[in-house]
């Protein structure tokens, strides 16, 4: 399909559909990332080290399910609805139900062995099976919606906005369900609130998955390789692990997910135990809206003028600097701290907005080098890396809280523990964002010039294929 035809057919409806897909994803993903550890520790009273171990062990399962799902998507023939969209229709119900099953407060009085088994079973069902089966086709869908670079960047922005708005809504509404204030103003966990929040979020996610399926269109048709000529899994994997851009981005993504999810996990304790203010916890999500919207407006201009890699490096260094300054200031006023986090978000938001378009750049880079796109397999490997980041965040969060002496049975934490929580939320975050910027600066090769060169090369190939087919 020619660039002009693809660009002409691509429209606002596709952006709404792609927005809806990640809106649905993050209602489930961010609820787990921000509050699942709180549920395990404060409702089921499971030891933090056990939880962290479970998060890490689950990633071994994901090594098979993520890459296996990507491989399955690559090898299956398209249906009348396309290659990727049918999976969203098939799995939207199971993934929503699996999310709800994780938050069953009725097990609080069950034997500890049963609670641990149930925790493992439901977490694996949700993250390693159902979420994988819907998220990998969804992520791969972008390359089939349009082959126009600007269109793909707008899909990346739409996806990021969808995920951001879902995350904001979860961060605002969830604390109102799962916490209440006692007479002394302490934040007490409401065990039944987890089930109510999880049920509502699951229904909302299901509705938006359906919108994603209905509003997107797969219009880019890539050359189909006969099954006998398709590269083996070993050949595909070898090509991927020798892709310098992919390896560098995997490293950056792991650290990014580690920092993002760790921030969300620790923030639940920061605002409840350090600042003792659940309303500020909710407001922390709301105040990111104007920054995200403003950066979405300017993201395309920044990318066009400077490039995705170049703009991301500057933004991430800025974010790391702000968090580091907040650590040394030892901020006591929650509103001043919120102001500092808003400032920090300016830098990281741009990278989040263009991150999915950078994945498409990596797929194009792979295509140019090997002639094999392997969208699903590459995205499956990328999805696995993101889950590693999430798992490490959960594991590191649990181990870090245990290391600073956090007592899940205590209504009020000691001053030393509170200061430890604050340090985790500031200096650790600052270091992580600076590390991401350094990875992009020294290891990620896809600068503006190379991305444009690859786009031109692939467009030329498709034009030649079209001419050959006509002849």
Buried (B, 14 or more C-beta within 10 A) or exposed (E): BEBEBBBEBBEEEBBBBBBBBBBBBBBBBBBBBBBBBBBBBBBBEBBBBBBBBBBBBBBEBBBEBBBBBBBBBBEBEBEEBBBBBBBBBEBBBBBBBBBBBBBBBEBBEBEEEEBBEBBBEBBBBBBBBBBBBBBBBBBBBBBBBBBBBBBBBBBBBBBBBBBBBBBBBBBBBBBBBBBBEEEEEBBEBBBBBBBBBBBBBBEBBBBBBBBBBBBBBBBBBBEEBEEEEBBEBEEBBEBBEEBBBBBBBBBBBBBBBBBBBBBBBBBBBBBBBBBBBBBBBBBBBEBBBEBBEEBBEEBBEBBEEBBBBBBBBBBBBBBBBBBBBBBEEEBEEBEEBBBBBBBBBBBBBBBBBBBBBBBBBBBBBBBBBBEBBBBBBBBBBBBBBBBBBBBBBBBBBBBBBBEBEBEBEEEEBBEEBBBBBBBBBBBBBBBBBBBBBBBBBEBBEBBBEBBEEBBEEBBEBBEEEEEEEEE
